[in-house]
Amino acid sequence: MNQAITGYHKDEDNDWVAELRCGHFQHVRHNPPFINRPWVTTQEGRYAMLGHQLACKKCDNGAPKDLL
């Protein structure tokens, strides 16, 4: 199920995590050539992606909301 990005935080490994409208979290790493998300490396890029839809597999599986 697609869910909009509503915010971000960093995890214990200093990787960016998107906070989704549904209450789930999803890592948004930039790790080329496997994962190409250069927008996550800057504040402006992350801001521009607020509202962007990501596929939330946790919603598809009926998982409970994530907690900080």
KETITOR-358598 format. One record per residue: residue in three letters; x, y, z of N, C-alpha, C in turn. Coordinates in nm, 3 decimals. Atoms other than C-alpha are relative to their C-alpha. Example, Ala and Ser with C-alpha at 12.3 -4.5 7.8 and 13.67 -1.06 7.14 Angstrom:
BEGIN
<atom resn="ALA" n_x="0.089" n_y="-0.119" n_z="0.000" ca_x="1.230" ca_y="-0.450" ca_z="0.780" c_x="0.090" c_y="0.120" c_z="0.000"/>
<atom resn="SER" n_x="-0.082" n_y="-0.119" n_z="-0.006" ca_x="1.367" ca_y="-0.106" ca_z="0.714" c_x="-0.077" c_y="0.109" c_z="0.073"/>
//
This chain:
BEGIN
<atom resn="MET" n_x="0.084" n_y="-0.117" n_z="0.000" ca_x="0.000" ca_y="0.000" ca_z="0.000" c_x="0.090" c_y="0.124" c_z="0.000"/>
<atom resn="ASN" n_x="-0.079" n_y="-0.122" n_z="0.006" ca_x="0.138" ca_y="0.342" ca_z="-0.088" c_x="-0.039" c_y="0.095" c_z="0.112"/>
<atom resn="GLN" n_x="0.020" n_y="-0.095" n_z="-0.111" ca_x="0.180" ca_y="0.590" ca_z="0.198" c_x="0.093" c_y="0.119" c_z="-0.020"/>
<atom resn="ALA" n_x="-0.077" n_y="-0.122" n_z="0.016" ca_x="0.304" ca_y="0.950" ca_z="0.199" c_x="0.105" c_y="0.016" c_z="0.109"/>
<atom resn="ILE" n_x="-0.104" n_y="-0.034" n_z="-0.096" ca_x="0.628" ca_y="1.058" ca_z="0.367" c_x="-0.045" c_y="0.127" c_z="0.075"/>
<atom resn="THR" n_x="0.040" n_y="-0.116" n_z="-0.081" ca_x="0.546" ca_y="1.293" ca_z="0.656" c_x="0.116" c_y="0.061" c_z="0.079"/>
<atom resn="GLY" n_x="-0.116" n_y="-0.049" n_z="-0.074" ca_x="0.890" ca_y="1.333" ca_z="0.817" c_x="0.114" c_y="-0.100" c_z="-0.007"/>
<atom resn="TYR" n_x="-0.120" n_y="0.085" n_z="0.001" ca_x="1.232" ca_y="1.181" ca_z="0.878" c_x="0.064" c_y="0.001" c_z="0.138"/>
<atom resn="HIS" n_x="-0.090" n_y="0.001" n_z="-0.115" ca_x="1.462" ca_y="1.079" ca_z="1.158" c_x="0.116" c_y="-0.093" c_z="-0.034"/>
<atom resn="LYS" n_x="-0.114" n_y="0.089" n_z="0.021" ca_x="1.797" ca_y="0.901" ca_z="1.184" c_x="-0.007" c_y="-0.114" c_z="0.101"/>
<atom resn="ASP" n_x="-0.002" n_y="0.116" n_z="-0.090" ca_x="1.836" ca_y="0.553" ca_z="1.331" c_x="0.134" c_y="-0.005" c_z="0.074"/>
<atom resn="GLU" n_x="-0.121" n_y="0.013" n_z="-0.082" ca_x="2.110" ca_y="0.430" ca_z="1.565" c_x="0.127" c_y="-0.016" c_z="-0.084"/>
<atom resn="ASP" n_x="-0.116" n_y="0.012" n_z="0.091" ca_x="2.339" ca_y="0.366" ca_z="1.262" c_x="0.020" c_y="0.126" c_z="-0.083"/>
<atom resn="ASN" n_x="-0.009" n_y="-0.128" n_z="0.069" ca_x="2.292" ca_y="0.727" ca_z="1.141" c_x="-0.056" c_y="-0.006" c_z="-0.142"/>
<atom resn="ASP" n_x="0.068" n_y="0.010" n_z="0.129" ca_x="2.080" ca_y="0.614" ca_z="0.842" c_x="-0.134" c_y="0.073" c_z="0.009"/>
<atom resn="TRP" n_x="0.127" n_y="-0.070" n_z="0.003" ca_x="1.777" ca_y="0.820" ca_z="0.737" c_x="-0.116" c_y="-0.098" c_z="-0.008"/>
<atom resn="VAL" n_x="0.122" n_y="0.081" n_z="-0.004" ca_x="1.434" ca_y="0.673" ca_z="0.806" c_x="-0.118" c_y="0.093" c_z="-0.029"/>
<atom resn="ALA" n_x="0.120" n_y="-0.077" n_z="0.032" ca_x="1.114" ca_y="0.805" ca_z="0.647" c_x="-0.112" c_y="-0.040" c_z="0.096"/>
<atom resn="GLU" n_x="0.118" n_y="0.023" n_z="-0.083" ca_x="0.812" ca_y="0.843" ca_z="0.872" c_x="-0.120" c_y="0.014" c_z="-0.094"/>
<atom resn="LEU" n_x="0.110" n_y="0.004" n_z="0.094" ca_x="0.501" ca_y="0.748" ca_z="0.677" c_x="-0.133" c_y="0.037" c_z="0.066"/>
<atom resn="ARG" n_x="0.132" n_y="-0.044" n_z="-0.049" ca_x="0.143" ca_y="0.875" ca_z="0.712" c_x="-0.069" c_y="-0.109" c_z="0.082"/>
<atom resn="CYS" n_x="0.066" n_y="0.112" n_z="-0.066" ca_x="0.032" ca_y="0.530" ca_z="0.826" c_x="0.057" c_y="-0.030" c_z="0.139"/>
<atom resn="GLY" n_x="-0.061" n_y="0.024" n_z="-0.129" ca_x="0.265" ca_y="0.539" ca_z="1.129" c_x="0.116" c_y="-0.099" c_z="-0.005"/>
<atom resn="HIS" n_x="-0.114" n_y="0.089" n_z="0.016" ca_x="0.526" ca_y="0.302" ca_z="0.989" c_x="0.124" c_y="0.079" c_z="-0.042"/>
<atom resn="PHE" n_x="-0.128" n_y="-0.060" n_z="0.039" ca_x="0.895" ca_y="0.381" ca_z="0.930" c_x="0.061" c_y="-0.085" c_z="-0.111"/>
<atom resn="GLN" n_x="-0.068" n_y="0.071" n_z="0.108" ca_x="1.100" ca_y="0.290" ca_z="0.623" c_x="0.134" c_y="0.067" c_z="-0.026"/>
<atom resn="HIS" n_x="-0.131" n_y="-0.055" n_z="0.032" ca_x="1.473" ca_y="0.333" ca_z="0.563" c_x="0.001" c_y="0.058" c_z="-0.141"/>
<atom resn="VAL" n_x="-0.017" n_y="-0.062" n_z="0.132" ca_x="1.558" ca_y="0.567" ca_z="0.274" c_x="0.148" c_y="0.029" c_z="-0.017"/>
<atom resn="ARG" n_x="-0.145" n_y="-0.011" n_z="0.012" ca_x="1.926" ca_y="0.504" ca_z="0.212" c_x="0.041" c_y="0.036" c_z="-0.142"/>
<atom resn="HIS" n_x="-0.065" n_y="-0.024" n_z="0.129" ca_x="2.146" ca_y="0.631" ca_z="-0.068" c_x="0.127" c_y="-0.083" c_z="0.002"/>
<atom resn="ASN" n_x="-0.111" n_y="0.094" n_z="-0.001" ca_x="2.383" ca_y="0.341" ca_z="-0.136" c_x="0.024" c_y="-0.052" c_z="-0.142"/>
<atom resn="PRO" n_x="-0.018" n_y="0.041" n_z="0.139" ca_x="2.474" ca_y="0.337" ca_z="-0.508" c_x="0.105" c_y="-0.111" c_z="-0.011"/>
<atom resn="PRO" n_x="0.097" n_y="0.001" n_z="0.110" ca_x="2.474" ca_y="0.138" ca_z="-0.725" c_x="-0.127" c_y="-0.077" c_z="0.034"/>
<atom resn="PHE" n_x="0.115" n_y="0.083" n_z="-0.035" ca_x="2.221" ca_y="-0.075" ca_z="-0.537" c_x="-0.125" c_y="0.082" c_z="0.030"/>
<atom resn="ILE" n_x="0.112" n_y="-0.088" n_z="-0.034" ca_x="1.999" ca_y="0.201" ca_z="-0.396" c_x="0.041" c_y="0.142" c_z="-0.037"/>
<atom resn="ASN" n_x="-0.037" n_y="-0.132" n_z="0.051" ca_x="2.001" ca_y="0.536" ca_z="-0.574" c_x="-0.105" c_y="0.103" c_z="0.044"/>
<atom resn="ARG" n_x="0.087" n_y="-0.105" n_z="-0.054" ca_x="1.833" ca_y="0.805" ca_z="-0.361" c_x="0.083" c_y="0.120" c_z="0.043"/>
<atom resn="PRO" n_x="-0.085" n_y="-0.113" n_z="-0.036" ca_x="2.061" ca_y="1.110" ca_z="-0.377" c_x="-0.075" c_y="0.110" c_z="0.075"/>
<atom resn="TRP" n_x="0.079" n_y="-0.103" n_z="-0.066" ca_x="1.776" ca_y="1.330" ca_z="-0.250" c_x="0.008" c_y="-0.011" c_z="0.152"/>
<atom resn="VAL" n_x="-0.001" n_y="0.019" n_z="-0.145" ca_x="1.812" ca_y="1.181" ca_z="0.099" c_x="0.124" c_y="0.063" c_z="0.065"/>
<atom resn="THR" n_x="-0.126" n_y="-0.050" n_z="-0.055" ca_x="2.162" ca_y="1.329" ca_z="0.142" c_x="-0.003" c_y="0.149" c_z="0.038"/>
<atom resn="THR" n_x="0.008" n_y="-0.143" n_z="-0.034" ca_x="2.046" ca_y="1.693" ca_z="0.170" c_x="-0.134" c_y="0.032" c_z="0.064"/>
<atom resn="GLN" n_x="0.124" n_y="-0.043" n_z="-0.063" ca_x="1.787" ca_y="1.871" ca_z="0.380" c_x="-0.101" c_y="0.044" c_z="-0.105"/>
<atom resn="GLU" n_x="0.089" n_y="-0.046" n_z="0.106" ca_x="1.644" ca_y="2.030" ca_z="0.067" c_x="-0.062" c_y="-0.118" c_z="-0.075"/>
<atom resn="GLY" n_x="0.049" n_y="0.118" n_z="0.069" ca_x="1.613" ca_y="1.692" ca_z="-0.103" c_x="-0.106" c_y="-0.073" c_z="0.081"/>
<atom resn="ARG" n_x="0.097" n_y="0.066" n_z="-0.086" ca_x="1.436" ca_y="1.536" ca_z="0.193" c_x="-0.130" c_y="0.080" c_z="0.007"/>
<atom resn="TYR" n_x="0.117" n_y="-0.086" n_z="-0.007" ca_x="1.200" ca_y="1.833" ca_z="0.221" c_x="-0.083" c_y="-0.011" c_z="-0.128"/>
<atom resn="ALA" n_x="0.069" n_y="0.009" n_z="0.129" ca_x="1.116" ca_y="1.809" ca_z="-0.150" c_x="-0.078" c_y="-0.131" c_z="-0.014"/>
<atom resn="MET" n_x="0.066" n_y="0.129" n_z="0.010" ca_x="1.011" ca_y="1.446" ca_z="-0.101" c_x="-0.112" c_y="-0.020" c_z="0.102"/>
<atom resn="LEU" n_x="0.114" n_y="0.010" n_z="-0.092" ca_x="0.763" ca_y="1.515" ca_z="0.180" c_x="-0.128" c_y="-0.011" c_z="-0.083"/>
<atom resn="GLY" n_x="0.123" n_y="0.023" n_z="0.076" ca_x="0.428" ca_y="1.387" ca_z="0.055" c_x="0.015" c_y="-0.106" c_z="-0.108"/>
<atom resn="HIS" n_x="-0.025" n_y="0.104" n_z="0.100" ca_x="0.593" ca_y="1.146" ca_z="-0.189" c_x="-0.048" c_y="-0.135" c_z="0.054"/>
<atom resn="GLN" n_x="0.054" n_y="0.129" n_z="-0.040" ca_x="0.438" ca_y="0.800" ca_z="-0.180" c_x="0.106" c_y="-0.110" c_z="-0.009"/>
<atom resn="LEU" n_x="-0.085" n_y="0.118" n_z="-0.002" ca_x="0.640" ca_y="0.494" ca_z="-0.081" c_x="-0.088" c_y="-0.123" c_z="0.023"/>
<atom resn="ALA" n_x="0.072" n_y="0.125" n_z="-0.024" ca_x="0.520" ca_y="0.134" ca_z="-0.091" c_x="0.031" c_y="-0.047" c_z="0.142"/>
<atom resn="CYS" n_x="-0.018" n_y="0.041" n_z="-0.140" ca_x="0.465" ca_y="0.027" ca_z="0.270" c_x="-0.038" c_y="-0.148" c_z="0.014"/>
<atom resn="LYS" n_x="0.023" n_y="0.143" n_z="-0.015" ca_x="0.505" ca_y="-0.348" ca_z="0.307" c_x="-0.055" c_y="-0.033" c_z="0.138"/>
<atom resn="LYS" n_x="0.054" n_y="0.023" n_z="-0.134" ca_x="0.425" ca_y="-0.318" ca_z="0.678" c_x="-0.152" c_y="0.014" c_z="-0.001"/>
<atom resn="CYS" n_x="0.145" n_y="-0.013" n_z="0.013" ca_x="0.075" ca_y="-0.196" ca_z="0.587" c_x="-0.057" c_y="-0.125" c_z="-0.069"/>
<atom resn="ASP" n_x="0.046" n_y="0.118" n_z="0.072" ca_x="0.039" ca_y="-0.482" ca_z="0.340" c_x="-0.007" c_y="-0.122" c_z="0.092"/>
<atom resn="ASN" n_x="-0.005" n_y="0.115" n_z="-0.091" ca_x="0.128" ca_y="-0.725" ca_z="0.622" c_x="-0.081" c_y="0.022" c_z="0.129"/>
<atom resn="GLY" n_x="0.080" n_y="-0.029" n_z="-0.119" ca_x="-0.097" ca_y="-0.556" ca_z="0.883" c_x="0.080" c_y="0.021" c_z="0.127"/>
<atom resn="ALA" n_x="-0.087" n_y="-0.022" n_z="-0.114" ca_x="0.195" ca_y="-0.466" ca_z="1.111" c_x="-0.047" c_y="0.120" c_z="0.085"/>
<atom resn="PRO" n_x="0.035" n_y="-0.114" n_z="-0.084" ca_x="0.138" ca_y="-0.234" ca_z="1.411" c_x="0.090" c_y="0.120" c_z="-0.032"/>
<atom resn="LYS" n_x="-0.077" n_y="-0.122" n_z="0.024" ca_x="0.262" ca_y="0.126" ca_z="1.396" c_x="0.136" c_y="-0.010" c_z="0.069"/>
<atom resn="ASP" n_x="-0.133" n_y="-0.005" n_z="-0.059" ca_x="0.631" ca_y="0.187" ca_z="1.464" c_x="0.007" c_y="0.110" c_z="0.105"/>
<atom resn="LEU" n_x="-0.021" n_y="-0.097" n_z="-0.106" ca_x="0.750" ca_y="0.380" ca_z="1.769" c_x="0.143" c_y="0.050" c_z="-0.001"/>
<atom resn="LEU" n_x="-0.135" n_y="-0.056" n_z="-0.012" ca_x="1.047" ca_y="0.613" ca_z="1.812" c_x="0.060" c_y="-0.040" c_z="0.131"/>
//
